């Protein structure tokens, strides 16, 4: 092509003076302009067969999507207690039967398990527990005796009642003695984990009302959060909640909305909710800052596409799909949307090849090449 152009130009210049002689400068100028216009048209005419490389994804209507309302807060144990000494006595840290070693921070404990004993022989002697057991035994025997005599006519109703009162008093006296004796033992009130265990020297006397141990049961946690008043129509009891924490990026725990306050704060324009968290694997720890996403709507077995591929023009939302090697626009209508994805309820069908990369410069009916 360039050889042809060059020969034409050579011919023009070789015969230039003859042309000028015959037709003048105007004809020569017109000829040169026509020649260069022809060349420019040939170089500027775009090729109609250029293909834009794109990536596609075949759509399948088997995805699920949830509409989430996010919040965050500090996880708290559902059960927790700080136990103090009720009596003074010599400090005796007990042995954990599951490890064979003294209890320590992080050990699991079971309900009614003795963690610490305080020994005071003088106090225990004053309780007279064995004496009260014998007194109850004697009182019970006397009551039985009087009841048998009454059936034979040998005891009055008053004698029987007095025997029953004596037996009852002896029973209460023994119960109170056991309560007072129980104050010398620090027991776990529920299954849990030791979260605080102040150090005391063994066999050294500690005073009453001193901190002994803290226990938490965080197999179940709770979270108190405040939602903006505009979310009140959407938040309902028993809705599922996704619980995540930055130090556990691969784990999403289950939660549920358990309580909702009907009142709106006049200062913050928010309402309070309580969320229960299932933490049976103990992955979350009390005091951790967590993110809570309440699932207010959910759709199953539907077409889900990335929001990043959706284009818009005024009130129109559309995407590109590939049909017979050509990019074609599809107007779409979306349903549930979250941070990254959107449900398509109109405009796309299962089996469509959605263009996910390379769509930014496409036009209607652009030729495309699908990159694998």
Helices and strands as residue ranges (DSSP letters): H 2-14, H 16-23, H 25-44, E 52-58, E 63-74, E 76-84, E 89-93, E 95-96, E 101-102, E 108-109, E 114-119, H 121-127, H 129-152, H 157-182, E 185-187, E 192-196, E 205-206, E 211-228, G 229-231, E 240-245, E 248-260, E 270-278, E 289-306, G 307-309, E 311-313, E 316-323, E 326-331, E 333-337, E 341-346, E 353-357, E 366-370
